């Protein structure tokens, strides 16, 4: 940390009288957890390229920030910034070279106007009270990572122009439909856990490597067949009754289908790279057929979860699995040396 004085162990919410000394030649200023109500006690050198104000009590923006023309990374995570407080930010032209903007965990009800940032790579507005993605259309098409988790978003919209996007996080919202993904041909990670999605629709995307649809309303696994680059697939806590559409996913390393309604293990014989297989909390009756089901990955498999299935109550349960998978390192919560 570039700040010379450490944060006080106790803070008075009514006063911010500590003086923060910094190295005026430093280009990074980290004021994380200083419990500041304002930046009056802080010098902001014009050479700053990174300013981290995480976990303070700021409810407005210091106008001196508008002069930091070298700023590339700016974090206001975990403060008290609302729509009115962030509004001046959209007119601070000197900051137009900003590449990373984190507004996570504040009091925003809408996506702020960030159209002046023509080189933005990372934009995070997770853990706010945002009800719509309206405004994302103004975000620069240079964006590579967009985080809007834990909000109140109901529709995937205004993302079509984000051709360079690699990570899209929309978990813990109110989405019902996967849509408007067709143009995101560089997308590698898609996180949609804790929504209300009933069917998989990846709009023809084939480059995704990590995909989460945990805690949705899926009843089928169909829809992943063309995602041949997939390495990690998370589908726990749904209503899936059958493992299918997996045989083409030959790059899959992690598969989580725990807490569903499966009665057997199917369609993964071809997955020769599979290392982690999560099948716990289903309705799989017997270990018979498991050896055939994981024939392609039995040498690679290092972790398997089958607890809370009827088959896990069978005699010699762990011994049988260790015989099937010679390189297994973990069965359920039991780790082997």
LOLUM-857745 format. One record per residue (C-alpha): residue in three letters; x, y, z; residue number from 0. Coordinates in nm, 4 decimals. Layout:
BEGIN
<resn = Ala east = X north = Y up = Z resi = NUM>
...
// end
This chain:
BEGIN
<resn = Unk east = 0.0000 north = 0.0000 up = 0.0000 resi = 0>
<resn = Unk east = 0.1335 north = 0.3421 up = -0.0961 resi = 1>
<resn = Unk east = -0.0202 north = 0.5207 up = 0.2016 resi = 2>
<resn = Unk east = 0.2349 north = 0.5688 up = 0.4780 resi = 3>
<resn = Unk east = -0.0138 north = 0.5857 up = 0.7659 resi = 4>
<resn = Unk east = -0.2133 north = 0.2725 up = 0.8384 resi = 5>
<resn = Unk east = -0.5921 north = 0.2977 up = 0.8884 resi = 6>
<resn = Unk east = -0.6902 north = 0.3698 up = 1.2490 resi = 7>
<resn = Unk east = -0.8161 north = 0.0701 up = 1.4444 resi = 8>
<resn = Unk east = -1.1206 north = 0.2693 up = 1.5488 resi = 9>
<resn = Unk east = -1.2961 north = 0.5474 up = 1.3605 resi = 10>
<resn = Unk east = -1.5334 north = 0.8166 up = 1.4717 resi = 11>
<resn = Unk east = -1.8220 north = 0.8355 up = 1.2218 resi = 12>
<resn = Unk east = -1.8668 north = 1.2031 up = 1.2987 resi = 13>
<resn = Unk east = -1.5121 north = 1.3105 up = 1.2279 resi = 14>
<resn = Unk east = -1.2481 north = 1.2522 up = 0.9654 resi = 15>
<resn = Unk east = -0.9614 north = 1.4432 up = 1.1177 resi = 16>
<resn = Unk east = -0.6760 north = 1.2034 up = 1.0473 resi = 17>
<resn = Unk east = -0.4217 north = 1.3368 up = 0.8030 resi = 18>
<resn = Unk east = -0.3301 north = 1.0966 up = 0.5274 resi = 19>
<resn = Unk east = 0.0298 north = 1.1309 up = 0.4170 resi = 20>
<resn = Unk east = 0.1250 north = 0.9955 up = 0.0784 resi = 21>
<resn = Unk east = 0.4278 north = 0.9859 up = -0.1432 resi = 22>
<resn = Unk east = 0.3660 north = 1.2687 up = -0.3942 resi = 23>
<resn = Unk east = 0.5680 north = 1.0837 up = -0.6557 resi = 24>
<resn = Unk east = 0.3645 north = 0.7625 up = -0.6309 resi = 25>
<resn = Unk east = 0.1255 north = 0.6821 up = -0.9132 resi = 26>
<resn = Unk east = -0.0904 north = 0.4484 up = -0.7006 resi = 27>
<resn = Unk east = -0.3030 north = 0.5587 up = -0.4046 resi = 28>
<resn = Unk east = -0.4834 north = 0.2898 up = -0.2045 resi = 29>
<resn = Unk east = -0.7169 north = 0.4223 up = 0.0649 resi = 30>
<resn = Unk east = -0.9049 north = 0.0976 up = 0.1210 resi = 31>
<resn = Unk east = -1.0918 north = 0.0811 up = 0.4558 resi = 32>
<resn = Unk east = -0.9927 north = 0.4261 up = 0.5797 resi = 33>
<resn = Unk east = -1.3590 north = 0.4989 up = 0.6666 resi = 34>
<resn = Unk east = -1.3329 north = 0.8410 up = 0.5053 resi = 35>
<resn = Unk east = -1.6429 north = 1.0583 up = 0.4655 resi = 36>
<resn = Unk east = -1.4545 north = 1.2848 up = 0.2269 resi = 37>
<resn = Unk east = -1.1064 north = 1.3340 up = 0.0851 resi = 38>
<resn = Unk east = -1.0345 north = 1.6690 up = 0.2476 resi = 39>
<resn = Unk east = -0.7377 north = 1.5250 up = 0.4370 resi = 40>
<resn = Unk east = -0.5931 north = 1.3585 up = 0.1277 resi = 41>
<resn = Unk east = -0.3595 north = 1.5000 up = -0.1325 resi = 42>
<resn = Unk east = -0.4355 north = 1.3756 up = -0.4840 resi = 43>
<resn = Unk east = -0.1176 north = 1.4003 up = -0.6953 resi = 44>
<resn = Unk east = -0.1829 north = 1.4652 up = -1.0621 resi = 45>
<resn = Unk east = 0.0478 north = 1.1755 up = -1.1529 resi = 46>
<resn = Unk east = -0.1946 north = 0.9155 up = -1.0150 resi = 47>
<resn = Unk east = -0.2766 north = 0.6280 up = -1.2482 resi = 48>
<resn = Unk east = -0.4672 north = 0.4220 up = -0.9879 resi = 49>
<resn = Unk east = -0.6993 north = 0.5438 up = -0.7128 resi = 50>
<resn = Unk east = -0.8660 north = 0.2878 up = -0.4846 resi = 51>
<resn = Unk east = -1.1290 north = 0.4216 up = -0.2443 resi = 52>
<resn = Unk east = -1.2802 north = 0.0845 up = -0.1527 resi = 53>
<resn = Unk east = -1.4682 north = 0.0519 up = 0.1779 resi = 54>
<resn = Unk east = -1.5031 north = 0.4125 up = 0.2803 resi = 55>
<resn = Unk east = -1.8118 north = 0.6238 up = 0.3543 resi = 56>
<resn = Unk east = -1.8046 north = 0.8555 up = 0.0574 resi = 57>
<resn = Unk east = -2.1408 north = 0.9902 up = -0.0579 resi = 58>
<resn = Unk east = -1.9998 north = 1.2384 up = -0.3108 resi = 59>
<resn = Unk east = -1.7027 north = 1.2722 up = -0.5443 resi = 60>
<resn = Unk east = -1.4165 north = 1.5104 up = -0.4688 resi = 61>
<resn = Unk east = -1.3975 north = 1.7517 up = -0.7662 resi = 62>
<resn = Unk east = -1.0175 north = 1.7259 up = -0.7643 resi = 63>
<resn = Unk east = -1.0548 north = 1.3781 up = -0.9113 resi = 64>
<resn = Unk east = -1.1637 north = 1.5491 up = -1.2326 resi = 65>
<resn = Unk east = -0.8056 north = 1.6742 up = -1.2754 resi = 66>
<resn = Unk east = -0.6394 north = 1.3312 up = -1.2673 resi = 67>
<resn = Unk east = -0.5775 north = 1.3073 up = -1.6398 resi = 68>
<resn = Unk east = -0.3408 north = 1.0084 up = -1.6001 resi = 69>
<resn = Unk east = -0.5936 north = 0.7956 up = -1.4139 resi = 70>
<resn = Unk east = -0.6407 north = 0.4435 up = -1.5567 resi = 71>
<resn = Unk east = -0.8000 north = 0.2548 up = -1.2658 resi = 72>
<resn = Unk east = -1.0597 north = 0.3995 up = -1.0284 resi = 73>
<resn = Unk east = -1.2468 north = 0.2061 up = -0.7595 resi = 74>
<resn = Unk east = -1.5324 north = 0.3386 up = -0.5457 resi = 75>
<resn = Unk east = -1.6360 north = -0.0060 up = -0.4293 resi = 76>
<resn = Unk east = -1.8368 north = -0.0268 up = -0.1074 resi = 77>
<resn = Unk east = -1.9258 north = 0.3360 up = -0.0528 resi = 78>
<resn = Unk east = -2.2494 north = 0.5378 up = -0.0407 resi = 79>
<resn = Unk east = -2.2530 north = 0.6720 up = -0.3965 resi = 80>
<resn = Unk east = -2.5987 north = 0.7200 up = -0.5492 resi = 81>
<resn = Unk east = -2.7132 north = 0.8318 up = -0.8956 resi = 82>
<resn = Unk east = -2.6880 north = 1.2022 up = -0.8148 resi = 83>
<resn = Unk east = -2.3392 north = 1.1665 up = -0.6682 resi = 84>
<resn = Unk east = -2.1986 north = 0.9896 up = -0.9752 resi = 85>
<resn = Unk east = -2.3612 north = 1.2233 up = -1.2294 resi = 86>
<resn = Unk east = -2.0775 north = 1.4838 up = -1.2462 resi = 87>
<resn = Unk east = -1.8386 north = 1.2019 up = -1.3340 resi = 88>
<resn = Unk east = -1.9823 north = 1.1759 up = -1.6864 resi = 89>
<resn = Unk east = -1.8537 north = 1.5239 up = -1.7671 resi = 90>
<resn = Unk east = -1.4977 north = 1.4914 up = -1.6435 resi = 91>
<resn = Unk east = -1.3276 north = 1.4846 up = -1.9833 resi = 92>
<resn = Unk east = -0.9768 north = 1.4735 up = -1.8354 resi = 93>
<resn = Unk east = -1.0509 north = 1.1183 up = -1.7217 resi = 94>
<resn = Unk east = -1.1460 north = 0.9973 up = -2.0689 resi = 95>
<resn = Unk east = -0.8493 north = 0.7565 up = -2.0750 resi = 96>
<resn = Unk east = -0.9877 north = 0.5561 up = -1.7817 resi = 97>
<resn = Unk east = -0.9641 north = 0.1797 up = -1.8381 resi = 98>
<resn = Unk east = -1.1124 north = 0.0330 up = -1.5200 resi = 99>
<resn = Unk east = -1.4112 north = 0.1698 up = -1.3275 resi = 100>
<resn = Unk east = -1.5476 north = -0.0118 up = -1.0209 resi = 101>
<resn = Unk east = -1.8719 north = 0.1166 up = -0.8652 resi = 102>
<resn = Unk east = -1.9591 north = -0.2126 up = -0.6992 resi = 103>
<resn = Unk east = -2.1638 north = -0.2132 up = -0.3773 resi = 104>
<resn = Unk east = -2.3071 north = 0.1387 up = -0.3715 resi = 105>
<resn = Unk east = -2.6576 north = 0.2872 up = -0.4004 resi = 106>
<resn = Unk east = -2.7009 north = 0.3197 up = -0.7758 resi = 107>
<resn = Unk east = -3.0455 north = 0.2606 up = -0.9269 resi = 108>
<resn = Unk east = -2.9372 north = 0.2930 up = -1.2899 resi = 109>
<resn = Unk east = -2.6321 north = 0.2392 up = -1.5086 resi = 110>
<resn = Unk east = -2.4341 north = 0.5666 up = -1.4985 resi = 111>
<resn = Unk east = -2.3322 north = 0.7490 up = -1.8156 resi = 112>
<resn = Unk east = -1.9731 north = 0.6443 up = -1.8882 resi = 113>
<resn = Unk east = -1.9716 north = 0.7386 up = -2.2562 resi = 114>
<resn = Unk east = -1.6684 north = 0.9681 up = -2.2243 resi = 115>
<resn = Unk east = -1.4418 north = 0.6730 up = -2.1387 resi = 116>
<resn = Unk east = -1.3411 north = 0.5605 up = -2.4863 resi = 117>
<resn = Unk east = -1.0849 north = 0.3036 up = -2.3709 resi = 118>
<resn = Unk east = -1.2795 north = 0.1368 up = -2.0897 resi = 119>
<resn = Unk east = -1.1856 north = -0.2294 up = -2.0387 resi = 120>
<resn = Unk east = -1.3493 north = -0.3149 up = -1.7036 resi = 121>
<resn = Unk east = -1.6829 north = -0.1817 up = -1.5744 resi = 122>
<resn = Unk east = -1.8318 north = -0.3107 up = -1.2480 resi = 123>
<resn = Unk east = -2.1696 north = -0.1994 up = -1.1090 resi = 124>
<resn = Unk east = -2.2519 north = -0.5179 up = -0.9169 resi = 125>
<resn = Unk east = -2.4300 north = -0.5108 up = -0.5803 resi = 126>
<resn = Unk east = -2.6388 north = -0.2021 up = -0.6436 resi = 127>
<resn = Unk east = -3.0118 north = -0.1493 up = -0.7021 resi = 128>
<resn = Unk east = -3.0028 north = -0.1269 up = -1.0820 resi = 129>
<resn = Unk east = -3.3283 north = -0.2356 up = -1.2459 resi = 130>
<resn = Unk east = -3.2275 north = -0.2264 up = -1.6112 resi = 131>
<resn = Unk east = -2.9257 north = -0.2485 up = -1.8425 resi = 132>
<resn = Unk east = -3.0438 north = 0.0654 up = -2.0210 resi = 133>
<resn = Unk east = -2.7376 north = 0.2856 up = -2.0485 resi = 134>
<resn = Unk east = -2.4977 north = 0.0027 up = -2.1295 resi = 135>
<resn = Unk east = -2.5374 north = 0.0984 up = -2.4976 resi = 136>
<resn = Unk east = -2.3228 north = 0.4044 up = -2.4195 resi = 137>
<resn = Unk east = -2.0369 north = 0.1966 up = -2.2782 resi = 138>
<resn = Unk east = -1.7335 north = 0.1853 up = -2.5065 resi = 139>
<resn = Unk east = -1.7099 north = -0.1143 up = -2.7397 resi = 140>
<resn = Unk east = -1.3542 north = -0.1630 up = -2.6110 resi = 141>
<resn = Unk east = -1.5012 north = -0.3200 up = -2.2952 resi = 142>
<resn = Unk east = -1.3686 north = -0.6649 up = -2.2036 resi = 143>
<resn = Unk east = -1.5294 north = -0.7259 up = -1.8631 resi = 144>
<resn = Unk east = -1.8810 north = -0.6239 up = -1.7523 resi = 145>
<resn = Unk east = -2.0086 north = -0.7031 up = -1.4022 resi = 146>
<resn = Unk east = -2.3728 north = -0.6326 up = -1.3120 resi = 147>
<resn = Unk east = -2.4413 north = -0.9096 up = -1.0597 resi = 148>
<resn = Unk east = -2.6742 north = -0.8729 up = -0.7592 resi = 149>
<resn = Unk east = -2.9058 north = -0.6114 up = -0.9011 resi = 150>
<resn = Unk east = -3.2689 north = -0.6141 up = -1.0209 resi = 151>
<resn = Unk east = -3.2095 north = -0.6536 up = -1.3967 resi = 152>
<resn = Unk east = -3.4912 north = -0.8292 up = -1.5852 resi = 153>
<resn = Unk east = -3.3656 north = -0.8292 up = -1.9451 resi = 154>
<resn = Unk east = -3.0370 north = -0.8854 up = -2.1308 resi = 155>
<resn = Unk east = -3.0271 north = -0.5756 up = -2.3499 resi = 156>
<resn = Unk east = -2.7990 north = -0.3044 up = -2.4915 resi = 157>
<resn = Unk east = -2.4993 north = -0.5398 up = -2.4985 resi = 158>
<resn = Unk east = -2.4945 north = -0.6154 up = -2.8714 resi = 159>
<resn = Unk east = -2.2147 north = -0.3669 up = -2.9496 resi = 160>
<resn = Unk east = -1.9697 north = -0.5159 up = -2.6984 resi = 161>
<resn = Unk east = -1.7800 north = -0.7225 up = -2.9560 resi = 162>
<resn = Unk east = -1.4630 north = -0.7418 up = -2.7437 resi = 163>
<resn = Unk east = -1.6372 north = -0.8580 up = -2.4264 resi = 164>
<resn = Unk east = -1.4684 north = -1.1586 up = -2.2636 resi = 165>
<resn = Unk east = -1.6464 north = -1.1749 up = -1.9261 resi = 166>
<resn = Unk east = -2.0161 north = -1.1054 up = -1.8639 resi = 167>
<resn = Unk east = -2.1462 north = -1.1379 up = -1.5074 resi = 168>
<resn = Unk east = -2.5238 north = -1.1065 up = -1.4616 resi = 169>
<resn = Unk east = -2.5741 north = -1.3431 up = -1.1693 resi = 170>
<resn = Unk east = -2.8343 north = -1.2780 up = -0.8993 resi = 171>
<resn = Unk east = -3.0765 north = -1.0743 up = -1.1052 resi = 172>
<resn = Unk east = -3.4290 north = -1.1400 up = -1.2389 resi = 173>
<resn = Unk east = -3.3478 north = -1.2645 up = -1.5873 resi = 174>
<resn = Unk east = -3.5844 north = -1.5130 up = -1.7488 resi = 175>
<resn = Unk east = -3.4404 north = -1.5402 up = -2.1011 resi = 176>
<resn = Unk east = -3.0895 north = -1.5716 up = -2.2465 resi = 177>
<resn = Unk east = -3.0830 north = -1.3327 up = -2.5427 resi = 178>
<resn = Unk east = -2.8864 north = -1.0766 up = -2.7454 resi = 179>
<resn = Unk east = -2.5598 north = -1.2674 up = -2.7188 resi = 180>
<resn = Unk east = -2.5061 north = -1.3236 up = -3.0907 resi = 181>
<resn = Unk east = -2.2440 north = -1.0507 up = -3.1363 resi = 182>
<resn = Unk east = -2.0355 north = -1.1424 up = -2.8313 resi = 183>
<resn = Unk east = -1.8126 north = -1.3757 up = -3.0295 resi = 184>
<resn = Unk east = -1.5118 north = -1.3204 up = -2.7991 resi = 185>
<resn = Unk east = -1.7040 north = -1.4058 up = -2.4819 resi = 186>
<resn = Unk east = -1.5143 north = -1.6572 up = -2.2688 resi = 187>
<resn = Unk east = -1.7007 north = -1.6416 up = -1.9372 resi = 188>
<resn = Unk east = -2.0765 north = -1.6084 up = -1.8841 resi = 189>
<resn = Unk east = -2.2118 north = -1.6039 up = -1.5286 resi = 190>
<resn = Unk east = -2.5914 north = -1.6228 up = -1.4973 resi = 191>
<resn = Unk east = -2.6406 north = -1.8012 up = -1.1656 resi = 192>
<resn = Unk east = -2.9377 north = -1.7168 up = -0.9423 resi = 193>
<resn = Unk east = -3.1808 north = -1.5992 up = -1.2063 resi = 194>
<resn = Unk east = -3.5102 north = -1.7382 up = -1.3404 resi = 195>
<resn = Unk east = -3.3906 north = -1.8874 up = -1.6691 resi = 196>
<resn = Unk east = -3.5836 north = -2.1922 up = -1.7950 resi = 197>
<resn = Unk east = -3.4010 north = -2.2759 up = -2.1195 resi = 198>
<resn = Unk east = -3.0458 north = -2.2555 up = -2.2549 resi = 199>
<resn = Unk east = -2.9956 north = -2.0221 up = -2.5512 resi = 200>
<resn = Unk east = -2.6356 north = -1.9331 up = -2.6264 resi = 201>
<resn = Unk east = -2.7265 north = -1.7694 up = -2.9563 resi = 202>
<resn = Unk east = -2.4659 north = -1.9658 up = -3.1505 resi = 203>
<resn = Unk east = -2.1661 north = -1.8692 up = -2.9381 resi = 204>
<resn = Unk east = -1.8895 north = -2.1289 up = -2.9478 resi = 205>
<resn = Unk east = -1.5902 north = -1.9738 up = -2.7682 resi = 206>
<resn = Unk east = -1.7220 north = -1.9730 up = -2.4120 resi = 207>
<resn = Unk east = -1.4879 north = -2.1478 up = -2.1665 resi = 208>
<resn = Unk east = -1.6710 north = -2.0928 up = -1.8361 resi = 209>
<resn = Unk east = -2.0486 north = -2.0933 up = -1.7995 resi = 210>
<resn = Unk east = -2.2660 north = -2.0843 up = -1.4897 resi = 211>
<resn = Unk east = -2.6430 north = -2.1312 up = -1.4797 resi = 212>
<resn = Unk east = -2.6610 north = -2.2412 up = -1.1184 resi = 213>
<resn = Unk east = -2.9829 north = -2.1845 up = -0.9253 resi = 214>
<resn = Unk east = -3.2111 north = -2.1226 up = -1.2195 resi = 215>
<resn = Unk east = -3.5186 north = -2.3095 up = -1.3469 resi = 216>
<resn = Unk east = -3.3626 north = -2.5423 up = -1.6024 resi = 217>
<resn = Unk east = -3.5176 north = -2.8834 up = -1.6599 resi = 218>
<resn = Unk east = -3.2971 north = -2.9794 up = -1.9567 resi = 219>
<resn = Unk east = -2.9272 north = -2.9677 up = -2.0424 resi = 220>
<resn = Unk east = -2.9876 north = -2.9240 up = -2.4138 resi = 221>
<resn = Unk east = -2.8277 north = -2.6176 up = -2.5674 resi = 222>
<resn = Unk east = -2.4583 north = -2.6608 up = -2.4916 resi = 223>
<resn = Unk east = -2.3726 north = -2.8934 up = -2.7808 resi = 224>
<resn = Unk east = -2.1894 north = -2.6326 up = -2.9927 resi = 225>
<resn = Unk east = -1.9908 north = -2.4851 up = -2.7038 resi = 226>
<resn = Unk east = -1.6934 north = -2.7072 up = -2.7798 resi = 227>
<resn = Unk east = -1.4468 north = -2.4755 up = -2.6029 resi = 228>
<resn = Unk east = -1.6227 north = -2.5136 up = -2.2673 resi = 229>
<resn = Unk east = -1.3865 north = -2.6009 up = -1.9827 resi = 230>
<resn = Unk east = -1.6120 north = -2.5375 up = -1.6815 resi = 231>
<resn = Unk east = -1.9909 north = -2.5847 up = -1.6669 resi = 232>
<resn = Unk east = -2.1923 north = -2.5144 up = -1.3511 resi = 233>
<resn = Unk east = -2.5574 north = -2.6261 up = -1.3444 resi = 234>
<resn = Unk east = -2.6260 north = -2.7043 up = -0.9791 resi = 235>
<resn = Unk east = -2.9601 north = -2.6319 up = -0.8107 resi = 236>
<resn = Unk east = -3.1903 north = -2.6694 up = -1.1090 resi = 237>
<resn = Unk east = -3.4538 north = -2.9272 up = -1.2030 resi = 238>
<resn = Unk east = -3.2522 north = -3.1265 up = -1.4586 resi = 239>
<resn = Unk east = -3.3631 north = -3.4898 up = -1.4927 resi = 240>
<resn = Unk east = -3.1178 north = -3.6203 up = -1.7534 resi = 241>
<resn = Unk east = -2.7529 north = -3.5685 up = -1.8480 resi = 242>
<resn = Unk east = -2.7459 north = -3.5019 up = -2.2226 resi = 243>
<resn = Unk east = -2.5871 north = -3.2791 up = -2.4835 resi = 244>
<resn = Unk east = -2.2442 north = -3.3208 up = -2.3260 resi = 245>
<resn = Unk east = -2.0632 north = -3.5610 up = -2.5577 resi = 246>
<resn = Unk east = -1.9266 north = -3.2836 up = -2.7821 resi = 247>
<resn = Unk east = -1.7756 north = -3.0882 up = -2.4920 resi = 248>
<resn = Unk east = -1.4387 north = -3.2621 up = -2.5157 resi = 249>
<resn = Unk east = -1.2501 north = -2.9778 up = -2.3418 resi = 250>
<resn = Unk east = -1.4625 north = -2.9908 up = -2.0273 resi = 251>
<resn = Unk east = -1.2554 north = -3.0092 up = -1.7069 resi = 252>
<resn = Unk east = -1.5198 north = -2.9224 up = -1.4460 resi = 253>
<resn = Unk east = -1.8845 north = -3.0347 up = -1.4529 resi = 254>
<resn = Unk east = -2.1203 north = -2.9474 up = -1.1687 resi = 255>
<resn = Unk east = -2.4719 north = -3.0917 up = -1.1902 resi = 256>
<resn = Unk east = -2.5266 north = -3.1303 up = -0.8171 resi = 257>
<resn = Unk east = -2.8657 north = -3.0675 up = -0.6571 resi = 258>
<resn = Unk east = -3.0771 north = -3.1675 up = -0.9553 resi = 259>
<resn = Unk east = -3.3082 north = -3.4644 up = -1.0250 resi = 260>
<resn = Unk east = -3.0682 north = -3.7025 up = -1.1969 resi = 261>
<resn = Unk east = -3.1146 north = -4.0770 up = -1.1639 resi = 262>
<resn = Unk east = -2.8123 north = -4.1863 up = -1.3703 resi = 263>
<resn = Unk east = -2.4799 north = -4.0642 up = -1.5098 resi = 264>
<resn = Unk east = -2.4872 north = -4.0309 up = -1.8873 resi = 265>
<resn = Unk east = -2.3289 north = -3.8778 up = -2.1967 resi = 266>
<resn = Unk east = -1.9834 north = -3.8025 up = -2.0533 resi = 267>
<resn = Unk east = -1.7896 north = -4.1042 up = -2.1857 resi = 268>
<resn = Unk east = -1.6065 north = -3.8840 up = -2.4387 resi = 269>
<resn = Unk east = -1.4920 north = -3.6230 up = -2.1886 resi = 270>
<resn = Unk east = -1.1285 north = -3.7262 up = -2.1593 resi = 271>
<resn = Unk east = -1.0186 north = -3.4071 up = -1.9816 resi = 272>
<resn = Unk east = -1.2736 north = -3.4143 up = -1.7006 resi = 273>
<resn = Unk east = -1.1096 north = -3.3609 up = -1.3606 resi = 274>
<resn = Unk east = -1.3928 north = -3.2477 up = -1.1295 resi = 275>
<resn = Unk east = -1.7366 north = -3.4122 up = -1.1379 resi = 276>
<resn = Unk east = -2.0057 north = -3.2918 up = -0.8971 resi = 277>
<resn = Unk east = -2.3112 north = -3.5204 up = -0.8808 resi = 278>
<resn = Unk east = -2.4074 north = -3.4874 up = -0.5154 resi = 279>
<resn = Unk east = -2.7664 north = -3.4324 up = -0.3994 resi = 280>
<resn = Unk east = -2.9354 north = -3.6166 up = -0.6839 resi = 281>
<resn = Unk east = -3.1297 north = -3.9438 up = -0.7059 resi = 282>
<resn = Unk east = -2.8618 north = -4.1775 up = -0.8451 resi = 283>
<resn = Unk east = -2.9518 north = -4.5226 up = -0.7145 resi = 284>
<resn = Unk east = -2.6473 north = -4.7357 up = -0.7916 resi = 285>
<resn = Unk east = -2.2757 north = -4.7251 up = -0.8651 resi = 286>
<resn = Unk east = -2.3342 north = -4.9793 up = -1.1391 resi = 287>
<resn = Unk east = -2.2604 north = -4.8135 up = -1.4689 resi = 288>
<resn = Unk east = -2.0407 north = -4.5413 up = -1.3175 resi = 289>
<resn = Unk east = -1.7247 north = -4.7055 up = -1.4514 resi = 290>
<resn = Unk east = -1.8639 north = -4.7072 up = -1.8049 resi = 291>
<resn = Unk east = -2.0030 north = -4.3558 up = -1.7712 resi = 292>
<resn = Unk east = -1.6645 north = -4.2053 up = -1.6860 resi = 293>
<resn = Unk east = -1.4554 north = -4.4398 up = -1.8990 resi = 294>
<resn = Unk east = -1.2930 north = -4.1560 up = -2.0915 resi = 295>
<resn = Unk east = -1.1878 north = -3.9588 up = -1.7851 resi = 296>
<resn = Unk east = -1.1123 north = -4.2253 up = -1.5247 resi = 297>
<resn = Unk east = -0.7376 north = -4.1520 up = -1.5411 resi = 298>
<resn = Unk east = -0.7864 north = -3.7740 up = -1.5237 resi = 299>
<resn = Unk east = -1.0607 north = -3.7540 up = -1.2641 resi = 300>
<resn = Unk east = -0.9278 north = -3.6188 up = -0.9339 resi = 301>
<resn = Unk east = -1.2490 north = -3.5068 up = -0.7597 resi = 302>
<resn = Unk east = -1.5930 north = -3.6657 up = -0.7512 resi = 303>
<resn = Unk east = -1.8930 north = -3.5797 up = -0.5360 resi = 304>
<resn = Unk east = -2.1760 north = -3.8326 up = -0.5022 resi = 305>
<resn = Unk east = -2.2867 north = -3.7771 up = -0.1436 resi = 306>
<resn = Unk east = -2.6582 north = -3.7480 up = -0.0698 resi = 307>
<resn = Unk east = -2.7439 north = -3.9930 up = -0.3447 resi = 308>
<resn = Unk east = -2.8854 north = -4.3393 up = -0.2644 resi = 309>
<resn = Unk east = -2.5692 north = -4.4939 up = -0.4150 resi = 310>
<resn = Unk east = -2.3517 north = -4.3241 up = -0.1526 resi = 311>
<resn = Unk east = -2.5059 north = -4.5506 up = 0.1109 resi = 312>
<resn = Unk east = -2.3860 north = -4.8672 up = -0.0593 resi = 313>
<resn = Unk east = -2.1157 north = -5.0814 up = 0.1079 resi = 314>
<resn = Unk east = -1.7582 north = -5.0010 up = 0.0056 resi = 315>
<resn = Unk east = -1.8790 north = -4.6856 up = -0.1673 resi = 316>
<resn = Unk east = -1.5469 north = -4.4987 up = -0.1460 resi = 317>
<resn = Unk east = -1.3396 north = -4.8116 up = -0.2129 resi = 318>
<resn = Unk east = -1.5326 north = -4.8803 up = -0.5320 resi = 319>
<resn = Unk east = -1.4832 north = -4.5254 up = -0.6572 resi = 320>
<resn = Unk east = -1.1105 north = -4.5391 up = -0.5834 resi = 321>
<resn = Unk east = -1.0828 north = -4.8598 up = -0.7834 resi = 322>
<resn = Unk east = -1.2649 north = -4.7020 up = -1.0765 resi = 323>
<resn = Unk east = -1.0579 north = -4.3816 up = -1.0650 resi = 324>
<resn = Unk east = -0.6950 north = -4.4681 up = -0.9874 resi = 325>
<resn = Unk east = -0.5838 north = -4.1048 up = -0.9552 resi = 326>
<resn = Unk east = -0.8737 north = -3.9772 up = -0.7459 resi = 327>
<resn = Unk east = -0.7715 north = -3.7283 up = -0.4768 resi = 328>
<resn = Unk east = -1.1080 north = -3.6390 up = -0.3285 resi = 329>
<resn = Unk east = -1.4387 north = -3.8195 up = -0.2811 resi = 330>
<resn = Unk east = -1.7013 north = -3.5884 up = -0.1371 resi = 331>
<resn = Unk east = -1.5333 north = -3.4083 up = 0.1541 resi = 332>
<resn = Unk east = -1.2698 north = -3.6785 up = 0.1998 resi = 333>
<resn = Unk east = -0.9290 north = -3.5815 up = 0.0656 resi = 334>
<resn = Unk east = -0.6667 north = -3.8511 up = 0.0079 resi = 335>
<resn = Unk east = -0.2955 north = -3.7884 up = 0.0370 resi = 336>
// end
